[in-house]
Amino acid sequence: PKGEILVVAMIEDVKGLSNLDDILTRVPGIGVVLIGEGDLSQNLGHPREYDHPIVREAMAEIVAICKKHGVAAGQPHVGPGNIDRVMDEGYRFMLAKPTVTYPALQRGLERSGRI
């Protein structure tokens, strides 16, 4: 509450989702609920199918429960291709995907006519 520690709970399966409302009601101090979308999609029977309606519905339910309790919902895989959607869906805590660039390699490929 005073900013010294940020408690992040991760929801990775249907059991966690079904208990989330109770968890946020009973456990004070949780600042973020991070969605473990890989494990959640696996548990829902649609591994890594993040756009599958069942997976999207479960993720939306997590966000709604977080909003109800005034807790930030977190999305761990944010990049240029989904940042607008993630923000529109109500996520307030986002982890950017790492970007690896090799400018010298890029320049060398350009100069050698390979790209």
Secondary structure, DSSP 8 states (H G I E B T S, - for coil): --SS--EEEEE-SHHHHHHHHHHHHHSTTEEEEEE-HHHHHHHTT-TT-TTSHHHHHHHHHHHHHHHHHT-EEEEEEE-TTTHHHHHHTT--EEEE------HHHHHHHHHTT--
